Amino acid sequence: MDRAQALSRAREVLDQEIAALETAREALGEEFVAVALLLGQCPGMVWTTGVGTSACVAQRFAHILNCCGCRAMFLSPCDGLHGHAGVFRPGDVLVALSRGGESAEVNKLVELAKANGVTAVAFVHDTTSSLARVCDHVLPIRSEQDYELQRVIATTSTVVFSAVCDALAAVVWELTGYTLEAFARTHPGGAVGKLLCGDMREEGGKA
């Protein structure tokens, strides 16, 4: 593969991801709004779960929700099926991410959560899957199988899942009434912490 071929292949992948994101944007509707309200008004804890690349997206989503004033944690299905499911309480929400919706350990964790009074939400491509059937809410997040690397490695689908999670987080921020001042108290570290502290000092000086 020469330089031109490498760049052509890379641009093809990015074009596929852009196309998938445009499709996801146009597909947003009532179920998206329902899930956003569910998360933003959750009286308990929002749990996220998944395996493989979906687990990576689920962990990221939990972190961003915390940054938006929504208490959230990632729970590994493995840990959940070995005793940690005892953490679930009525009023909690479990968001299960799975493109195919047939990961046995994820689906079993959803069943355990629902038995404990938890509302379950599926982020899934296949809305006829086992995961979709067992959850209370289903948010379709679709991407072409052909867009995955070698048609099997979750690449484009995880980009689309992450983007929809970001869109949800933006709405949750508004629903919770969270502020940058509150965020600054929980994120004092790193470049973000310095930026927030600088902004707060500037605003204080102007006042």
C-alpha positions in Angstrom: 0.0 0.0 0.0 1.5 3.3 -1.0 0.8 6.8 0.4 -2.1 7.6 -1.9 -3.8 4.2 -1.2 -3.4 4.7 2.6 -5.0 8.2 2.5 -7.8 6.9 0.2 -8.6 4.1 2.6 -8.5 6.4 5.6 -10.8 8.9 3.9 -13.2 6.1 3.0 -13.5 5.1 6.7 -14.1 8.7 7.7 -16.7 9.2 5.0 -18.5 6.1 6.2 -18.5 7.4 9.8 -19.8 10.8 8.7 -22.6 9.1 6.7 -23.5 7.0 9.8 -23.6 10.1 12.0 -25.8 11.9 9.6 -28.2 9.0 9.6 -28.2 8.9 13.4 -29.0 12.7 13.5 -32.0 12.3 11.2 -33.2 9.3 13.2 -33.5 11.2 16.5 -37.1 11.3 17.7 -39.5 10.6 20.5 -37.6 7.7 22.0 -34.4 9.8 22.3 -36.4 12.5 24.1 -37.9 9.8 26.4 -34.5 8.4 27.3 -33.0 11.9 27.9 -35.8 12.7 30.3 -35.4 9.3 32.0 -31.7 10.0 32.6 -32.0 13.6 33.5 -34.8 13.0 36.0 -33.5 9.8 37.4 -34.0 9.8 41.2 -31.4 7.1 41.8 -28.2 6.0 40.0 -27.7 5.6 36.3 -25.8 2.5 35.6 -24.2 1.7 32.2 -23.0 -1.7 31.0 -21.7 -3.5 28.0 -18.9 -5.8 26.8 -16.0 -5.3 24.4 -16.0 -2.0 22.6 -19.5 -1.3 23.9 -18.1 -1.4 27.4 -15.6 1.3 26.4 -18.5 3.5 25.2 -20.5 2.7 28.3 -17.6 3.7 30.6 -17.2 7.0 28.7 -20.9 7.7 28.9 -21.0 7.2 32.6 -18.1 9.6 33.1 -19.7 12.3 30.9 -23.1 11.9 32.7 -21.3 12.6 36.0 -19.8 15.7 34.4 -23.4 16.8 33.6 -24.8 16.5 37.1 -26.2 13.0 36.7 -24.9 10.4 39.1 -23.7 7.5 37.0 -21.4 4.4 37.2 -20.3 1.7 34.8 -21.0 -1.9 36.0 -19.2 -4.7 34.3 -21.6 -7.6 33.4 -19.0 -10.0 34.8 -18.9 -8.3 38.2 -22.7 -7.9 38.1 -23.2 -11.6 37.6 -20.9 -12.4 40.4 -22.6 -10.5 43.2 -22.3 -6.8 42.3 -25.9 -6.7 41.0 -26.9 -6.3 44.6 -26.1 -2.6 44.2 -29.3 -2.1 42.1 -32.1 -0.2 43.8 -35.7 0.7 42.7 -35.5 4.1 40.9 -32.2 3.3 39.3 -31.7 3.2 35.5 -29.5 0.7 33.7 -28.4 1.6 30.2 -27.2 -1.5 28.3 -25.1 -0.9 25.1 -24.9 -3.6 22.5 -24.9 -3.3 18.7 -26.3 -6.8 18.2 -28.2 -7.2 21.4 -27.2 -10.8 21.9 -24.5 -10.6 24.5 -25.7 -13.2 27.0 -24.0 -11.7 30.0 -25.4 -8.2 29.3 -28.9 -9.5 28.8 -28.7 -11.6 32.0 -27.6 -8.5 34.0 -30.6 -6.6 32.6 -32.9 -9.3 33.9 -31.3 -9.1 37.3 -31.6 -5.3 37.3 -35.3 -5.4 36.3 -36.0 -8.0 39.1 -34.7 -5.3 41.5 -37.0 -2.6 40.2 -34.5 -0.9 37.9 -35.7 0.6 34.6 -33.7 -0.9 31.7 -32.7 0.9 28.5 -31.2 -0.7 25.4 -28.9 1.2 23.1 -28.9 -1.2 20.2 -28.8 -1.5 16.4 -31.0 -4.6 16.2 -34.4 -3.6 17.7 -35.6 -7.2 17.4 -32.8 -8.6 19.5 -33.0 -10.3 22.9 -31.7 -7.2 24.6 -34.4 -5.0 23.0 -37.1 -7.4 24.0 -36.2 -7.5 27.6 -35.7 -3.7 28.1 -38.3 -1.1 29.1 -37.0 1.5 26.5 -35.2 0.9 23.3 -33.1 3.6 21.6 -32.1 2.5 18.1 -28.6 3.4 17.1 -28.0 2.1 13.7 -24.9 1.8 11.4 -24.2 -0.3 8.4 -22.5 -3.7 9.0 -20.3 -3.0 6.0 -18.9 0.1 7.7 -17.3 -1.9 10.5 -13.6 -2.6 10.0 -13.4 -5.9 8.0 -17.2 -5.9 8.5 -16.8 -7.4 12.1 -14.6 -5.1 14.2 -16.8 -2.4 15.9 -15.5 0.9 14.7 -18.1 3.0 13.0 -20.8 1.7 15.3 -18.9 2.8 18.4 -18.4 6.2 16.9 -22.2 6.5 16.4 -23.0 5.1 19.8 -20.6 7.7 21.4 -22.1 10.5 19.4 -25.7 9.7 20.5 -24.4 9.4 24.1 -22.9 12.9 23.7 -26.2 14.2 22.4 -28.0 12.7 25.4 -25.5 14.2 27.8 -26.1 17.7 26.3 -29.8 17.4 27.0 -29.2 15.9 30.5 -27.0 18.9 31.3 -30.0 21.2 30.6 -32.4 19.0 32.5 -30.3 18.8 35.6 -29.6 22.5 35.7 -26.0 21.8 36.2 -23.5 24.7 36.1 -19.9 25.3 35.2 -19.4 26.4 38.8 -20.6 23.1 40.1 -18.5 21.2 37.5 -15.5 23.2 38.6 -15.8 21.8 42.1 -15.7 18.2 40.9 -13.1 18.8 38.2 -10.3 20.9 39.8 -7.5 18.8 38.1 -5.7 19.1 34.8 -6.0 21.6 32.0 -9.8 21.7 32.4 -9.6 22.5 36.1 -7.2 25.4 35.4 -9.4 26.7 32.6 -12.5 26.5 34.8 -10.8 28.1 37.8 -9.5 30.9 35.6 -13.0 31.5 34.2 -14.4 31.6 37.7 -11.8 34.1 38.8 -12.4 36.3 35.8 -16.2 36.3 36.4 -15.6 37.1 40.1 -13.3 40.0 39.1 -15.9 41.5 36.7 -18.6 41.2 39.3 
